[in-house]
Amino acid sequence: MKEKLRKYSFSFRKNKYFNLKEKDFSPLLSDIARYGSNIIGSYYSINFELDLKILNTLLFKKGLSLSLPFIHENNNSMEFKEWKPNDILQLNKYGIPQTFINSKTLNPNIFLVPLLAFDKYGNRLGYGSGYYDRYFNMLNKTKKRFRTIGVGFSFQKQDKLKTYKTDFCLDAVFTEKGFLNIQ
């Protein structure tokens, strides 16, 4: 069921993709400022994900520290490594640009999370490897306060996604139409 929805969502996103302009990111920038975060866990956009180049540049210019997910291939774990927009990146086993193992590990308190689909309950459909779910569930056990914001397009919203007990719910979703805060 989820695999079928992944294929459909990816194809749909590819056909309806468009770029946002700097002004479109204002609500997201305001939310980040309101939360008082100085370390952001972002992502490098691939496969017609909402492109965050403009947003990442704006965050960096505001003096915030940026980090990208780093996949450890030996144990299938993920952490966030410091990243500056001009840093050289390498491709991981999925073809996703990431930093290098010797990059500084950071502990963000806001995470921008890519998605294929989402619902009003904060459920997210990703690519199916579970890296974000495992990372956030592990982080939750530390009692550290953090905020997860799914980033996508409004057309990716579904009525209700099938979930498993290991799936992690997002705190909010940002699209070109603004925010969906999850209660």
C-alpha positions in Angstrom: 0.0 0.0 0.0 2.7 2.5 1.0 4.9 1.6 -1.9 2.1 2.2 -4.4 1.4 5.6 -2.8 5.2 6.4 -3.0 5.3 5.7 -6.7 2.1 7.7 -7.3 3.2 10.6 -5.1 6.7 10.8 -6.7 5.2 10.9 -10.2 2.6 13.4 -9.2 5.2 15.7 -7.6 7.4 15.4 -10.7 4.6 16.5 -13.0 3.3 19.4 -10.8 6.7 20.7 -9.5 7.5 24.4 -9.4 10.0 26.7 -7.6 9.2 29.1 -4.8 10.5 32.6 -4.6 12.3 34.2 -1.7 9.1 35.9 -0.4 7.3 32.6 -0.3 9.6 31.4 2.5 8.7 34.3 4.8 6.2 32.3 7.0 8.8 29.6 7.5 11.5 32.1 8.4 9.2 33.7 10.9 8.4 30.3 12.4 12.1 29.5 12.8 12.8 32.9 14.4 9.8 32.5 16.7 11.1 29.1 17.9 14.5 30.7 18.6 16.5 28.1 16.9 20.2 28.7 15.9 20.9 25.3 14.4 18.7 24.1 11.6 18.6 20.5 10.2 17.8 21.1 6.6 18.1 18.9 3.5 19.6 19.1 0.0 16.6 18.9 -2.4 16.5 16.0 -4.9 13.8 14.2 -7.0 11.5 17.2 -7.3 11.4 17.9 -3.6 10.6 21.5 -2.8 13.9 23.2 -3.5 15.4 24.8 -0.3 18.5 26.5 -1.9 17.0 30.0 -1.5 15.8 29.2 2.1 19.2 27.7 3.1 21.0 30.7 1.7 18.7 33.1 3.7 19.2 31.1 6.9 22.9 31.1 6.5 23.0 34.9 5.8 21.0 35.3 9.1 23.9 33.6 10.9 22.2 30.3 11.7 24.1 27.1 11.6 22.9 24.7 8.9 23.3 20.9 8.9 22.4 18.1 6.5 21.5 14.5 7.2 24.5 12.2 7.0 23.7 8.5 6.4 26.1 6.0 8.0 26.1 3.1 5.5 27.7 0.6 8.0 24.8 0.8 10.5 22.0 2.6 8.6 21.9 5.4 11.1 21.6 9.1 10.4 23.0 12.2 12.1 23.2 15.8 11.1 26.5 17.3 10.0 27.4 21.0 9.7 27.0 22.4 6.2 27.8 25.8 4.6 26.2 26.5 1.1 29.7 26.5 -0.6 30.9 23.2 0.9 31.7 20.3 -1.4 29.3 17.4 -0.9 29.5 13.7 -1.7 26.7 11.4 -2.9 25.6 8.7 -0.4 24.3 5.3 -1.4 20.9 6.7 -2.4 22.5 9.4 -4.6 21.7 12.2 -2.1 24.3 14.9 -1.6 25.7 14.9 2.0 28.7 16.2 3.9 31.7 14.1 4.8 32.2 11.9 7.8 34.7 14.3 9.4 32.3 17.2 9.2 31.2 18.5 12.6 28.1 16.8 14.1 25.4 19.3 15.1 22.3 18.9 17.2 19.6 21.0 15.5 16.4 22.0 17.3 14.5 22.6 14.1 14.3 20.1 11.3 13.1 20.7 7.8 11.9 17.3 6.6 11.3 16.3 3.0 8.3 14.3 2.1 6.3 12.5 -0.7 2.9 13.0 1.0 1.5 14.2 4.3 -1.9 14.4 6.1 -3.5 16.9 8.5 -2.5 14.6 11.4 1.3 15.2 10.8 1.9 11.9 9.3 4.5 11.8 6.6 5.3 9.5 3.7 9.0 9.4 2.9 11.1 7.2 0.7 10.6 4.2 2.9 14.0 3.7 4.6 12.9 5.0 8.0 16.0 7.2 8.7 14.0 10.2 9.8 11.6 8.1 11.9 14.5 6.3 13.7 16.4 9.6 14.2 13.4 11.5 15.7 12.3 8.6 17.8 15.9 8.3 19.2 16.0 12.0 19.8 12.7 12.0 21.5 14.1 9.6 24.1 16.7 12.2 25.1 13.9 14.6 26.1 15.6 17.3 24.0 13.1 19.9 22.8 12.9 20.1 19.0 10.5 20.9 16.2 9.9 19.0 13.0 8.5 20.8 9.9 7.6 18.8 6.8 8.4 20.7 3.7 6.4 20.1 0.5 3.7 21.3 -1.9 0.1 21.6 -1.0 -0.9 19.1 -3.7 1.0 16.4 -1.7 -1.6 16.4 1.1 -3.6 13.2 1.5 -6.8 12.7 3.6 -5.2 10.1 5.9 -1.9 8.1 5.5 -1.5 4.6 6.8 0.9 4.6 9.7 2.9 2.2 11.9 3.9 2.6 15.5 7.5 3.5 14.5 6.4 6.4 12.3 7.1 9.8 13.8 4.5 12.6 13.5 5.6 16.0 12.3 4.9 19.2 14.3 3.9 21.2 11.3 4.0 21.1 7.5 5.0 24.1 5.3 3.8 24.4 1.7 3.5 27.3 -0.8 0.1 28.0 0.9 1.6 28.4 4.3 1.6 26.3 7.5 -0.4 23.4 8.7 0.2 23.2 12.5 -0.5 19.8 14.0 -2.4 19.7 17.2 
